[in-house]
Amino acid sequence: MDAEQADGAAARIAAAIGEPARARMLYCLMDNHARTGTELAVVGEVSPSTASVHLNRLKSEGLVNVLVQGKHRYYSLEGPEVARLLESLSVLAGGKRRQFAPNTPHQLRAARTCYDHIAGTLGVLLHDRLEAAGWLSASYGLTPAGVRAFEALGVDVEATRALRRRFAFACLDWSERRSHLGGALGAALLMLALRKRWVTQELDSRALCVTGLGRRELRARFGVEVR
Protein backbone atom coordinates (compact mmCIF):
# COMPACT_ATOMS: atom_id res chain seq x y z
CA MET A 1 0.00 0.00 0.00
CA ASP A 2 1.51 3.35 -1.03
CA ALA A 3 1.23 6.57 0.96
CA GLU A 4 -1.83 7.81 -0.93
CA GLN A 5 -3.69 4.53 -0.38
CA ALA A 6 -2.69 4.50 3.28
CA ASP A 7 -3.96 8.05 3.75
CA GLY A 8 -7.25 7.14 2.10
CA ALA A 9 -7.67 4.06 4.29
CA ALA A 10 -6.93 6.08 7.42
CA ALA A 11 -9.51 8.67 6.40
CA ARG A 12 -12.16 5.99 5.82
CA ILE A 13 -11.48 4.41 9.21
CA ALA A 14 -11.62 7.78 10.95
CA ALA A 15 -14.92 8.58 9.21
CA ALA A 16 -16.36 5.20 10.21
CA ILE A 17 -15.49 5.79 13.87
CA GLY A 18 -16.50 9.45 13.72
CA GLU A 19 -20.26 8.86 13.36
CA PRO A 20 -21.78 9.06 16.90
CA ALA A 21 -23.94 5.91 16.68
CA ARG A 22 -21.05 3.86 15.33
CA ALA A 23 -18.72 5.26 17.98
CA ARG A 24 -21.16 4.24 20.73
CA MET A 25 -21.35 0.72 19.29
CA LEU A 26 -17.57 0.40 19.12
CA TYR A 27 -17.00 1.63 22.65
CA CYS A 28 -19.68 -0.74 23.92
CA LEU A 29 -17.57 -3.60 22.53
CA MET A 30 -14.44 -2.44 24.35
CA ASP A 31 -15.20 -4.75 27.30
CA ASN A 32 -14.47 -7.83 25.14
CA HIS A 33 -18.09 -9.03 25.23
CA ALA A 34 -19.86 -9.66 21.92
CA ARG A 35 -23.26 -8.13 21.21
CA THR A 36 -26.11 -8.82 18.81
CA GLY A 37 -27.15 -6.24 16.25
CA THR A 38 -30.34 -5.64 18.23
CA GLU A 39 -28.37 -4.84 21.38
CA LEU A 40 -26.03 -2.54 19.47
CA ALA A 41 -29.02 -0.76 17.96
CA VAL A 42 -30.13 0.13 21.50
CA VAL A 43 -26.60 1.25 22.37
CA GLY A 44 -26.34 3.32 19.21
CA GLU A 45 -29.82 4.77 19.74
CA VAL A 46 -30.88 3.84 16.21
CA SER A 47 -33.35 1.41 14.63
CA PRO A 48 -32.24 -2.19 13.98
CA SER A 49 -32.20 -1.57 10.23
CA THR A 50 -30.00 1.51 10.65
CA ALA A 51 -27.76 -0.41 13.05
CA SER A 52 -27.30 -3.08 10.39
CA VAL A 53 -26.08 -0.46 7.91
CA HIS A 54 -23.69 0.97 10.50
CA LEU A 55 -22.33 -2.47 11.42
CA ASN A 56 -21.76 -3.35 7.76
CA ARG A 57 -19.75 -0.14 7.43
CA LEU A 58 -17.68 -0.98 10.51
CA LYS A 59 -17.08 -4.50 9.21
CA SER A 60 -16.04 -3.26 5.78
CA GLU A 61 -13.41 -1.04 7.41
CA GLY A 62 -12.04 -3.92 9.48
CA LEU A 63 -13.22 -2.54 12.81
CA VAL A 64 -15.64 -5.29 13.87
CA ASN A 65 -15.89 -9.01 13.38
CA VAL A 66 -19.18 -10.93 13.08
CA LEU A 67 -19.83 -14.48 14.25
CA VAL A 68 -22.98 -16.20 13.04
CA GLN A 69 -24.27 -18.66 15.62
CA GLY A 70 -27.69 -20.18 15.02
CA LYS A 71 -30.17 -17.40 14.34
CA HIS A 72 -27.95 -14.73 15.86
CA ARG A 73 -25.12 -12.58 14.58
CA TYR A 74 -22.69 -11.52 17.30
CA TYR A 75 -20.39 -8.55 16.81
CA SER A 76 -17.05 -7.96 18.51
CA LEU A 77 -14.03 -5.76 17.89
CA GLU A 78 -11.80 -7.07 15.10
CA GLY A 79 -8.77 -7.21 17.33
CA PRO A 80 -6.54 -5.59 19.93
CA GLU A 81 -5.35 -2.95 17.46
CA VAL A 82 -8.89 -1.60 17.21
CA ALA A 83 -9.22 -1.61 20.99
CA ARG A 84 -5.95 0.31 21.35
CA LEU A 85 -7.10 2.89 18.81
CA LEU A 86 -10.39 3.42 20.66
CA GLU A 87 -8.56 3.56 23.99
CA SER A 88 -6.28 6.28 22.63
CA LEU A 89 -9.27 8.29 21.44
CA SER A 90 -10.84 7.89 24.89
CA VAL A 91 -7.73 9.33 26.50
CA LEU A 92 -8.03 12.39 24.28
CA ALA A 93 -11.80 12.70 24.79
CA GLY A 94 -11.90 11.87 28.51
CA GLY A 95 -14.94 10.50 30.34
CA LYS A 96 -15.98 7.08 31.64
CA ARG A 97 -18.21 4.43 30.14
CA ARG A 98 -20.61 1.91 31.59
CA GLN A 99 -19.56 -1.72 31.71
CA PHE A 100 -21.53 -4.65 30.34
CA ALA A 101 -24.01 -6.04 32.90
CA PRO A 102 -25.72 -9.32 31.87
CA ASN A 103 -29.34 -9.76 32.96
CA THR A 104 -29.28 -13.56 32.72
CA PRO A 105 -30.74 -15.33 35.80
CA HIS A 106 -27.87 -16.07 38.20
CA GLN A 107 -28.35 -19.83 38.27
CA LEU A 108 -28.15 -20.13 34.49
CA ARG A 109 -25.32 -17.63 34.21
CA ALA A 110 -23.14 -19.49 36.73
CA ALA A 111 -23.15 -22.87 34.96
CA ARG A 112 -25.41 -24.52 32.41
CA THR A 113 -25.35 -26.75 29.37
CA CYS A 114 -25.11 -25.37 25.83
CA TYR A 115 -26.26 -28.31 23.73
CA ASP A 116 -23.87 -30.91 25.17
CA HIS A 117 -21.06 -28.80 26.60
CA ILE A 118 -20.50 -26.56 29.62
CA ALA A 119 -21.52 -22.92 29.33
CA GLY A 120 -21.94 -19.92 31.60
CA THR A 121 -19.26 -18.51 33.87
CA LEU A 122 -17.87 -21.98 34.56
CA GLY A 123 -17.57 -22.79 30.86
CA VAL A 124 -15.76 -19.54 30.10
CA LEU A 125 -13.38 -20.03 33.04
CA LEU A 126 -12.54 -23.54 31.87
CA HIS A 127 -11.98 -22.37 28.30
CA ASP A 128 -9.65 -19.60 29.45
CA ARG A 129 -7.77 -21.97 31.74
CA LEU A 130 -7.26 -24.56 28.96
CA GLU A 131 -5.77 -21.84 26.78
CA ALA A 132 -3.59 -20.40 29.57
CA ALA A 133 -2.28 -23.85 30.46
CA GLY A 134 -1.23 -24.43 26.86
CA TRP A 135 -3.53 -27.40 26.41
CA LEU A 136 -5.40 -25.92 23.44
CA SER A 137 -3.67 -24.87 20.24
CA ALA A 138 -4.64 -21.74 18.33
CA SER A 139 -6.65 -23.89 15.89
CA TYR A 140 -8.45 -25.68 18.75
CA GLY A 141 -6.54 -28.90 18.57
CA LEU A 142 -4.92 -30.37 21.65
CA THR A 143 -1.24 -29.75 22.26
CA PRO A 144 0.88 -32.70 23.48
CA ALA A 145 0.47 -31.33 27.01
CA GLY A 146 -3.28 -31.12 26.45
CA VAL A 147 -3.47 -34.72 25.25
CA ARG A 148 -1.62 -35.90 28.36
CA ALA A 149 -3.82 -33.80 30.63
CA PHE A 150 -7.12 -34.98 29.15
CA GLU A 151 -5.99 -38.59 29.08
CA ALA A 152 -5.03 -38.27 32.75
CA LEU A 153 -8.53 -36.97 33.48
CA GLY A 154 -10.03 -40.05 31.84
CA VAL A 155 -10.96 -38.68 28.41
CA ASP A 156 -10.25 -40.99 25.46
CA VAL A 157 -8.79 -38.37 23.14
CA GLU A 158 -8.43 -40.63 20.08
CA ALA A 159 -12.03 -41.83 20.35
CA THR A 160 -13.18 -38.23 20.77
CA ARG A 161 -11.24 -37.21 17.65
CA ALA A 162 -12.81 -40.07 15.70
CA LEU A 163 -16.36 -38.83 16.25
CA ARG A 164 -18.13 -37.43 13.17
CA ARG A 165 -18.26 -33.87 14.44
CA ARG A 166 -15.91 -30.94 14.99
CA PHE A 167 -13.32 -31.83 17.58
CA ALA A 168 -13.29 -28.47 19.38
CA PHE A 169 -14.16 -24.85 18.71
CA ALA A 170 -14.85 -21.56 20.48
CA CYS A 171 -18.58 -21.33 21.15
CA LEU A 172 -19.68 -17.80 22.00
CA ASP A 173 -21.38 -17.83 25.39
CA TRP A 174 -24.93 -16.43 25.55
CA SER A 175 -24.61 -14.78 28.95
CA GLU A 176 -20.88 -14.06 29.23
CA ARG A 177 -20.45 -13.02 25.58
CA ARG A 178 -17.05 -14.69 25.59
CA SER A 179 -16.07 -18.16 24.42
CA HIS A 180 -16.59 -21.50 26.09
CA LEU A 181 -15.41 -24.84 24.67
CA GLY A 182 -17.70 -26.51 22.16
CA GLY A 183 -17.45 -29.59 19.97
CA ALA A 184 -16.66 -33.20 20.81
CA LEU A 185 -14.00 -32.18 23.33
CA GLY A 186 -16.41 -29.86 25.12
CA ALA A 187 -18.99 -32.65 25.24
CA ALA A 188 -16.39 -35.03 26.65
CA LEU A 189 -15.53 -32.52 29.36
CA LEU A 190 -19.20 -32.19 30.35
CA MET A 191 -19.65 -35.98 30.44
CA LEU A 192 -16.53 -36.26 32.58
CA ALA A 193 -17.82 -33.63 35.02
CA LEU A 194 -21.21 -35.37 35.28
CA ARG A 195 -19.70 -38.84 35.64
CA LYS A 196 -17.33 -37.73 38.38
CA ARG A 197 -20.11 -35.78 40.09
CA TRP A 198 -18.26 -32.48 39.77
CA VAL A 199 -21.56 -31.07 38.56
CA THR A 200 -25.15 -32.22 38.66
CA GLN A 201 -27.88 -31.24 36.25
CA GLU A 202 -31.27 -30.07 37.39
CA LEU A 203 -34.37 -31.78 36.04
CA ASP A 204 -36.12 -29.87 33.24
CA SER A 205 -33.40 -27.22 33.24
CA ARG A 206 -30.09 -26.50 31.56
CA ALA A 207 -28.68 -25.26 34.87
CA LEU A 208 -25.69 -27.12 36.32
CA CYS A 209 -24.91 -27.19 40.03
CA VAL A 210 -21.23 -27.45 40.99
CA THR A 211 -20.85 -29.85 43.93
CA GLY A 212 -18.46 -29.45 46.84
CA LEU A 213 -16.32 -32.19 45.29
CA GLY A 214 -16.48 -30.36 41.98
CA ARG A 215 -15.20 -27.15 43.51
CA ARG A 216 -12.23 -28.96 44.99
CA GLU A 217 -11.46 -30.90 41.80
CA LEU A 218 -11.84 -27.88 39.52
CA ARG A 219 -9.45 -25.94 41.73
CA ALA A 220 -6.91 -28.76 41.93
CA ARG A 221 -7.00 -29.91 38.31
CA PHE A 222 -7.70 -26.68 36.41
CA GLY A 223 -6.94 -23.87 38.83
CA VAL A 224 -10.55 -22.69 38.48
CA GLU A 225 -12.21 -21.14 41.50
CA VAL A 226 -16.00 -21.59 41.58
CA ARG A 227 -18.01 -19.68 44.15
C-alpha positions as protocol buffer text, in pm:
chain_id: "A"
residue {
  index: 1
  type: MET
  ca { x: 0 y: 0 z: 0 }
}
residue {
  index: 2
  type: ASP
  ca { x: 151 y: 335 z: -103 }
}
residue {
  index: 3
  type: ALA
  ca { x: 123 y: 657 z: 96 }
}
residue {
  index: 4
  type: GLU
  ca { x: -183 y: 781 z: -93 }
}
residue {
  index: 5
  type: GLN
  ca { x: -369 y: 453 z: -38 }
}
residue {
  index: 6
  type: ALA
  ca { x: -269 y: 450 z: 328 }
}
residue {
  index: 7
  type: ASP
  ca { x: -396 y: 805 z: 375 }
}
residue {
  index: 8
  type: GLY
  ca { x: -725 y: 714 z: 210 }
}
residue {
  index: 9
  type: ALA
  ca { x: -767 y: 406 z: 429 }
}
residue {
  index: 10
  type: ALA
  ca { x: -693 y: 608 z: 742 }
}
residue {
  index: 11
  type: ALA
  ca { x: -951 y: 867 z: 640 }
}
residue {
  index: 12
  type: ARG
  ca { x: -1216 y: 599 z: 582 }
}
residue {
  index: 13
  type: ILE
  ca { x: -1148 y: 441 z: 921 }
}
residue {
  index: 14
  type: ALA
  ca { x: -1162 y: 778 z: 1095 }
}
residue {
  index: 15
  type: ALA
  ca { x: -1492 y: 858 z: 921 }
}
residue {
  index: 16
  type: ALA
  ca { x: -1636 y: 520 z: 1021 }
}
residue {
  index: 17
  type: ILE
  ca { x: -1549 y: 579 z: 1387 }
}
residue {
  index: 18
  type: GLY
  ca { x: -1650 y: 945 z: 1372 }
}
residue {
  index: 19
  type: GLU
  ca { x: -2026 y: 886 z: 1336 }
}
residue {
  index: 20
  type: PRO
  ca { x: -2178 y: 906 z: 1690 }
}
residue {
  index: 21
  type: ALA
  ca { x: -2394 y: 591 z: 1668 }
}
residue {
  index: 22
  type: ARG
  ca { x: -2105 y: 386 z: 1533 }
}
residue {
  index: 23
  type: ALA
  ca { x: -1872 y: 526 z: 1798 }
}
residue {
  index: 24
  type: ARG
  ca { x: -2116 y: 424 z: 2073 }
}
residue {
  index: 25
  type: MET
  ca { x: -2135 y: 72 z: 1929 }
}
residue {
  index: 26
  type: LEU
  ca { x: -1757 y: 40 z: 1912 }
}
residue {
  index: 27
  type: TYR
  ca { x: -1700 y: 163 z: 2265 }
}
residue {
  index: 28
  type: CYS
  ca { x: -1968 y: -74 z: 2392 }
}
residue {
  index: 29
  type: LEU
  ca { x: -1757 y: -360 z: 2253 }
}
residue {
  index: 30
  type: MET
  ca { x: -1444 y: -244 z: 2435 }
}
residue {
  index: 31
  type: ASP
  ca { x: -1520 y: -475 z: 2730 }
}
residue {
  index: 32
  type: ASN
  ca { x: -1447 y: -783 z: 2514 }
}
residue {
  index: 33
  type: HIS
  ca { x: -1809 y: -903 z: 2523 }
}
residue {
  index: 34
  type: ALA
  ca { x: -1986 y: -966 z: 2192 }
}
residue {
  index: 35
  type: ARG
  ca { x: -2326 y: -813 z: 2121 }
}
residue {
  index: 36
  type: THR
  ca { x: -2611 y: -882 z: 1881 }
}
residue {
  index: 37
  type: GLY
  ca { x: -2715 y: -624 z: 1625 }
}
residue {
  index: 38
  type: THR
  ca { x: -3034 y: -564 z: 1823 }
}
residue {
  index: 39
  type: GLU
  ca { x: -2837 y: -484 z: 2138 }
}
residue {
  index: 40
  type: LEU
  ca { x: -2603 y: -254 z: 1947 }
}
residue {
  index: 41
  type: ALA
  ca { x: -2902 y: -76 z: 1796 }
}
residue {
  index: 42
  type: VAL
  ca { x: -3013 y: 13 z: 2150 }
}
residue {
  index: 43
  type: VAL
  ca { x: -2660 y: 125 z: 2237 }
}
residue {
  index: 44
  type: GLY
  ca { x: -2634 y: 332 z: 1921 }
}
residue {
  index: 45
  type: GLU
  ca { x: -2982 y: 477 z: 1974 }
}
residue {
  index: 46
  type: VAL
  ca { x: -3088 y: 384 z: 1621 }
}
residue {
  index: 47
  type: SER
  ca { x: -3335 y: 141 z: 1463 }
}
residue {
  index: 48
  type: PRO
  ca { x: -3224 y: -219 z: 1398 }
}
residue {
  index: 49
  type: SER
  ca { x: -3220 y: -157 z: 1023 }
}
residue {
  index: 50
  type: THR
  ca { x: -3000 y: 151 z: 1065 }
}
residue {
  index: 51
  type: ALA
  ca { x: -2776 y: -41 z: 1305 }
}
residue {
  index: 52
  type: SER
  ca { x: -2730 y: -308 z: 1039 }
}
residue {
  index: 53
  type: VAL
  ca { x: -2608 y: -46 z: 791 }
}
residue {
  index: 54
  type: HIS
  ca { x: -2369 y: 97 z: 1050 }
}
residue {
  index: 55
  type: LEU
  ca { x: -2233 y: -247 z: 1142 }
}
residue {
  index: 56
  type: ASN
  ca { x: -2176 y: -335 z: 776 }
}
residue {
  index: 57
  type: ARG
  ca { x: -1975 y: -14 z: 743 }
}
residue {
  index: 58
  type: LEU
  ca { x: -1768 y: -98 z: 1051 }
}
residue {
  index: 59
  type: LYS
  ca { x: -1708 y: -450 z: 921 }
}
residue {
  index: 60
  type: SER
  ca { x: -1604 y: -326 z: 578 }
}
residue {
  index: 61
  type: GLU
  ca { x: -1341 y: -104 z: 741 }
}
residue {
  index: 62
  type: GLY
  ca { x: -1204 y: -392 z: 948 }
}
residue {
  index: 63
  type: LEU
  ca { x: -1322 y: -254 z: 1281 }
}
residue {
  index: 64
  type: VAL
  ca { x: -1564 y: -529 z: 1387 }
}
residue {
  index: 65
  type: ASN
  ca { x: -1589 y: -901 z: 1338 }
}
residue {
  index: 66
  type: VAL
  ca { x: -1918 y: -1093 z: 1308 }
}
residue {
  index: 67
  type: LEU
  ca { x: -1983 y: -1448 z: 1425 }
}
residue {
  index: 68
  type: VAL
  ca { x: -2298 y: -1620 z: 1304 }
}
residue {
  index: 69
  type: GLN
  ca { x: -2427 y: -1866 z: 1562 }
}
residue {
  index: 70
  type: GLY
  ca { x: -2769 y: -2018 z: 1502 }
}
residue {
  index: 71
  type: LYS
  ca { x: -3017 y: -1740 z: 1434 }
}
residue {
  index: 72
  type: HIS
  ca { x: -2795 y: -1473 z: 1586 }
}
residue {
  index: 73
  type: ARG
  ca { x: -2512 y: -1258 z: 1458 }
}
residue {
  index: 74
  type: TYR
  ca { x: -2269 y: -1152 z: 1730 }
}
residue {
  index: 75
  type: TYR
  ca { x: -2039 y: -855 z: 1681 }
}
residue {
  index: 76
  type: SER
  ca { x: -1705 y: -796 z: 1851 }
}
residue {
  index: 77
  type: LEU
  ca { x: -1403 y: -576 z: 1789 }
}
residue {
  index: 78
  type: GLU
  ca { x: -1180 y: -707 z: 1510 }
}
residue {
  index: 79
  type: GLY
  ca { x: -877 y: -721 z: 1733 }
}
residue {
  index: 80
  type: PRO
  ca { x: -654 y: -559 z: 1993 }
}
residue {
  index: 81
  type: GLU
  ca { x: -535 y: -295 z: 1746 }
}
residue {
  index: 82
  type: VAL
  ca { x: -889 y: -160 z: 1721 }
}
residue {
  index: 83
  type: ALA
  ca { x: -922 y: -161 z: 2099 }
}
residue {
  index: 84
  type: ARG
  ca { x: -595 y: 31 z: 2135 }
}
residue {
  index: 85
  type: LEU
  ca { x: -710 y: 289 z: 1881 }
}
residue {
  index: 86
  type: LEU
  ca { x: -1039 y: 342 z: 2066 }
}
residue {
  index: 87
  type: GLU
  ca { x: -856 y: 356 z: 2399 }
}
residue {
  index: 88
  type: SER
  ca { x: -628 y: 628 z: 2263 }
}
residue {
  index: 89
  type: LEU
  ca { x: -927 y: 829 z: 2144 }
}
residue {
  index: 90
  type: SER
  ca { x: -1084 y: 789 z: 2489 }
}
residue {
  index: 91
  type: VAL
  ca { x: -773 y: 933 z: 2650 }
}
residue {
  index: 92
  type: LEU
  ca { x: -803 y: 1239 z: 2428 }
}
residue {
  index: 93
  type: ALA
  ca { x: -1180 y: 1270 z: 2479 }
}
residue {
  index: 94
  type: GLY
  ca { x: -1190 y: 1187 z: 2851 }
}
residue {
  index: 95
  type: GLY
  ca { x: -1494 y: 1050 z: 3034 }
}
residue {
  index: 96
  type: LYS
  ca { x: -1598 y: 708 z: 3164 }
}
residue {
  index: 97
  type: ARG
  ca { x: -1821 y: 443 z: 3014 }
}
residue {
  index: 98
  type: ARG
  ca { x: -2061 y: 191 z: 3159 }
}
residue {
  index: 99
  type: GLN
  ca { x: -1956 y: -172 z: 3171 }
}
residue {
  index: 100
  type: PHE
  ca { x: -2153 y: -465 z: 3034 }
}
residue {
  index: 101
  type: ALA
  ca { x: -2401 y: -604 z: 3290 }
}
residue {
  index: 102
  type: PRO
  ca { x: -2572 y: -932 z: 3187 }
}
residue {
  index: 103
  type: ASN
  ca { x: -2934 y: -976 z: 3296 }
}
residue {
  index: 104
  type: THR
  ca { x: -2928 y: -1356 z: 3272 }
}
residue {
  index: 105
  type: PRO
  ca { x: -3074 y: -1533 z: 3580 }
}
residue {
  index: 106
  type: HIS
  ca { x: -2787 y: -1607 z: 3820 }
}
residue {
  index: 107
  type: GLN
  ca { x: -2835 y: -1983 z: 3827 }
}
residue {
  index: 108
  type: LEU
  ca { x: -2815 y: -2013 z: 3449 }
}
residue {
  index: 109
  type: ARG
  ca { x: -2532 y: -1763 z: 3421 }
}
residue {
  index: 110
  type: ALA
  ca { x: -2314 y: -1949 z: 3673 }
}
residue {
  index: 111
  type: ALA
  ca { x: -2315 y: -2287 z: 3496 }
}
residue {
  index: 112
  type: ARG
  ca { x: -2541 y: -2452 z: 3241 }
}
residue {
  index: 113
  type: THR
  ca { x: -2535 y: -2675 z: 2937 }
}
residue {
  index: 114
  type: CYS
  ca { x: -2511 y: -2537 z: 2583 }
}
residue {
  index: 115
  type: TYR
  ca { x: -2626 y: -2831 z: 2373 }
}
residue {
  index: 116
  type: ASP
  ca { x: -2387 y: -3091 z: 2517 }
}
residue {
  index: 117
  type: HIS
  ca { x: -2106 y: -2880 z: 2660 }
}
residue {
  index: 118
  type: ILE
  ca { x: -2050 y: -2656 z: 2962 }
}
residue {
  index: 119
  type: ALA
  ca { x: -2152 y: -2292 z: 2933 }
}
residue {
  index: 120
  type: GLY
  ca { x: -2194 y: -1992 z: 3160 }
}
residue {
  index: 121
  type: THR
  ca { x: -1926 y: -1851 z: 3387 }
}
residue {
  index: 122
  type: LEU
  ca { x: -1787 y: -2198 z: 3456 }
}
residue {
  index: 123
  type: GLY
  ca { x: -1757 y: -2279 z: 3086 }
}
residue {
  index: 124
  type: VAL
  ca { x: -1576 y: -1954 z: 3010 }
}
residue {
  index: 125
  type: LEU
  ca { x: -1338 y: -2003 z: 3304 }
}
residue {
  index: 126
  type: LEU
  ca { x: -1254 y: -2354 z: 3187 }
}
residue {
  index: 127
  type: HIS
  ca { x: -1198 y: -2237 z: 2830 }
}
residue {
  index: 128
  type: ASP
  ca { x: -965 y: -1960 z: 2945 }
}
residue {
  index: 129
  type: ARG
  ca { x: -777 y: -2197 z: 3174 }
}
residue {
  index: 130
  type: LEU
  ca { x: -726 y: -2456 z: 2896 }
}
residue {
  index: 131
  type: GLU
  ca { x: -577 y: -2184 z: 2678 }
}
residue {
  index: 132
  type: ALA
  ca { x: -359 y: -2040 z: 2957 }
}
residue {
  index: 133
  type: ALA
  ca { x: -228 y: -2385 z: 3046 }
}
residue {
  index: 134
  type: GLY
  ca { x: -123 y: -2443 z: 2686 }
}
residue {
  index: 135
  type: TRP
  ca { x: -353 y: -2740 z: 2641 }
}
residue {
  index: 136
  type: LEU
  ca { x: -540 y: -2592 z: 2344 }
}
residue {
  index: 137
  type: SER
  ca { x: -367 y: -2487 z: 2024 }
}
residue {
  index: 138
  type: ALA
  ca { x: -464 y: -2174 z: 1833 }
}
residue {
  index: 139
  type: SER
  ca { x: -665 y: -2389 z: 1589 }
}
residue {
  index: 140
  type: TYR
  ca { x: -845 y: -2568 z: 1875 }
}
residue {
  index: 141
  type: GLY
  ca { x: -654 y: -2890 z: 1857 }
}
residue {
  index: 142
  type: LEU
  ca { x: -492 y: -3037 z: 2165 }
}
residue {
  index: 143
  type: THR
  ca { x: -124 y: -2975 z: 2226 }
}
residue {
  index: 144
  type: PRO
  ca { x: 88 y: -3270 z: 2348 }
}
residue {
  index: 145
  type: ALA
  ca { x: 47 y: -3133 z: 2701 }
}
residue {
  index: 146
  type: GLY
  ca { x: -328 y: -3112 z: 2645 }
}
residue {
  index: 147
  type: VAL
  ca { x: -347 y: -3472 z: 2525 }
}
residue {
  index: 148
  type: ARG
  ca { x: -162 y: -3590 z: 2836 }
}
residue {
  index: 149
  type: ALA
  ca { x: -382 y: -3380 z: 3063 }
}
residue {
  index: 150
  type: PHE
  ca { x: -712 y: -3498 z: 2915 }
}
residue {
  index: 151
  type: GLU
  ca { x: -599 y: -3859 z: 2908 }
}
residue {
  index: 152
  type: ALA
  ca { x: -503 y: -3827 z: 3275 }
}
residue {
  index: 153
  type: LEU
  ca { x: -853 y: -3697 z: 3348 }
}
residue {
  index: 154
  type: GLY
  ca { x: -1003 y: -4005 z: 3184 }
}
residue {
  index: 155
  type: VAL
  ca { x: -1096 y: -3868 z: 2841 }
}
residue {
  index: 156
  type: ASP
  ca { x: -1025 y: -4099 z: 2546 }
}
residue {
  index: 157
  type: VAL
  ca { x: -879 y: -3837 z: 2314 }
}
residue {
  index: 158
  type: GLU
  ca { x: -843 y: -4063 z: 2008 }
}
residue {
  index: 159
  type: ALA
  ca { x: -1203 y: -4183 z: 2035 }
}
residue {
  index: 160
  type: THR
  ca { x: -1318 y: -3823 z: 2077 }
}
residue {
  index: 161
  type: ARG
  ca { x: -1124 y: -3721 z: 1765 }
}
residue {
  index: 162
  type: ALA
  ca { x: -1281 y: -4007 z: 1570 }
}
residue {
  index: 163
  type: LEU
  ca { x: -1636 y: -3883 z: 1625 }
}
residue {
  index: 164
  type: ARG
  ca { x: -1813 y: -3743 z: 1317 }
}
residue {
  index: 165
  type: ARG
  ca { x: -1826 y: -3387 z: 1444 }
}
residue {
  index: 166
  type: ARG
  ca { x: -1591 y: -3094 z: 1499 }
}
residue {
  index: 167
  type: PHE
  ca { x: -1332 y: -3183 z: 1758 }
}
residue {
  index: 168
  type: ALA
  ca { x: -1329 y: -2847 z: 1938 }
}
residue {
  index: 169
  type: PHE
  ca { x: -1416 y: -2485 z: 1871 }
}
residue {
  index: 170
  type: ALA
  ca { x: -1485 y: -2156 z: 2048 }
}
residue {
  index: 171
  type: CYS
  ca { x: -1858 y: -2133 z: 2115 }
}
residue {
  index: 172
  type: LEU
  ca { x: -1968 y: -1780 z: 2200 }
}
residue {
  index: 173
  type: ASP
  ca { x: -2138 y: -1783 z: 2539 }
}
residue {
  index: 174
  type: TRP
  ca { x: -2493 y: -1643 z: 2555 }
}
residue {
  index: 175
  type: SER
  ca { x: -2461 y: -1478 z: 2895 }
}
residue {
  index: 176
  type: GLU
  ca { x: -2088 y: -1406 z: 2923 }
}
residue {
  index: 177
  type: ARG
  ca { x: -2045 y: -1302 z: 2558 }
}
residue {
  index: 178
  type: ARG
  ca { x: -1705 y: -1469 z: 2559 }
}
residue {
  index: 179
  type: SER
  ca { x: -1607 y: -1816 z: 2442 }
}
residue {
  index: 180
  type: HIS
  ca { x: -1659 y: -2150 z: 2609 }
}
residue {
  index: 181
  type: LEU
  ca { x: -1541 y: -2484 z: 2467 }
}
residue {
  index: 182
  type: GLY
  ca { x: -1770 y: -2651 z: 2216 }
}
residue {
  index: 183
  type: GLY
  ca { x: -1745 y: -2959 z: 1997 }
}
residue {
  index: 184
  type: ALA
  ca { x: -1666 y: -3320 z: 2081 }
}
residue {
  index: 185
  type: LEU
  ca { x: -1400 y: -3218 z: 2333 }
}
residue {
  index: 186
  type: GLY
  ca { x: -1641 y: -2986 z: 2512 }
}
residue {
  index: 187
  type: ALA
  ca { x: -1899 y: -3265 z: 2524 }
}
residue {
  index: 188
  type: ALA
  ca { x: -1639 y: -3503 z: 2665 }
}
residue {
  index: 189
  type: LEU
  ca { x: -1553 y: -3252 z: 2936 }
}
residue {
  index: 190
  type: LEU
  ca { x: -1920 y: -3219 z: 3035 }
}
residue {
  index: 191
  type: MET
  ca { x: -1965 y: -3598 z: 3044 }
}
residue {
  index: 192
  type: LEU
  ca { x: -1653 y: -3626 z: 3258 }
}
residue {
  index: 193
  type: ALA
  ca { x: -1782 y: -3363 z: 3502 }
}
residue {
  index: 194
  type: LEU
  ca { x: -2121 y: -3537 z: 3528 }
}
residue {
  index: 195
  type: ARG
  ca { x: -1970 y: -3884 z: 3564 }
}
residue {
  index: 196
  type: LYS
  ca { x: -1733 y: -3773 z: 3838 }
}
residue {
  index: 197
  type: ARG
  ca { x: -2011 y: -3578 z: 4009 }
}
residue {
  index: 198
  type: TRP
  ca { x: -1826 y: -3248 z: 3977 }
}
residue {
  index: 199
  type: VAL
  ca { x: -2156 y: -3107 z: 3856 }
}
residue {
  index: 200
  type: THR
  ca { x: -2515 y: -3222 z: 3866 }
}
residue {
  index: 201
  type: GLN
  ca { x: -2788 y: -3124 z: 3625 }
}
residue {
  index: 202
  type: GLU
  ca { x: -3127 y: -3007 z: 3739 }
}
residue {
  index: 203
  type: LEU
  ca { x: -3437 y: -3178 z: 3604 }
}
residue {
  index: 204
  type: ASP
  ca { x: -3612 y: -2987 z: 3324 }
}
residue {
  index: 205
  type: SER
  ca { x: -3340 y: -2722 z: 3324 }
}
residue {
  index: 206
  type: ARG
  ca { x: -3009 y: -2650 z: 3156 }
}
residue {
  index: 207
  type: ALA
  ca { x: -2868 y: -2526 z: 3487 }
}
residue {
  index: 208
  type: LEU
  ca { x: -2569 y: -2712 z: 3632 }
}
residue {
  index: 209
  type: CYS
  ca { x: -2491 y: -2719 z: 4003 }
}
residue {
  index: 210
  type: VAL
  ca { x: -2123 y: -2745 z: 4099 }
}
residue {
  index: 211
  type: THR
  ca { x: -2085 y: -2985 z: 4393 }
}
residue {
  index: 212
  type: GLY
  ca { x: -1846 y: -2945 z: 4684 }
}
residue {
  index: 213
  type: LEU
  ca { x: -1632 y: -3219 z: 4529 }
}
residue {
  index: 214
  type: GLY
  ca { x: -1648 y: -3036 z: 4198 }
}
residue {
  index: 215
  type: ARG
  ca { x: -1520 y: -2715 z: 4351 }
}
residue {
  index: 216
  type: ARG
  ca { x: -1223 y: -2896 z: 4499 }
}
residue {
  index: 217
  type: GLU
  ca { x: -1146 y: -3090 z: 4180 }
}
residue {
  index: 218
  type: LEU
  ca { x: -1184 y: -2788 z: 3952 }
}
residue {
  index: 219
  type: ARG
  ca { x: -945 y: -2594 z: 4173 }
}
residue {
  index: 220
  type: ALA
  ca { x: -691 y: -2876 z: 4193 }
}
residue {
  index: 221
  type: ARG
  ca { x: -700 y: -2991 z: 3831 }
}
residue {
  index: 222
  type: PHE
  ca { x: -770 y: -2668 z: 3641 }
}
residue {
  index: 223
  type: GLY
  ca { x: -694 y: -2387 z: 3883 }
}
residue {
  index: 224
  type: VAL
  ca { x: -1055 y: -2269 z: 3848 }
}
residue {
  index: 225
  type: GLU
  ca { x: -1221 y: -2114 z: 4150 }
}
residue {
  index: 226
  type: VAL
  ca { x: -1600 y: -2159 z: 4158 }
}
residue {
  index: 227
  type: ARG
  ca { x: -1801 y: -1968 z: 4415 }
}
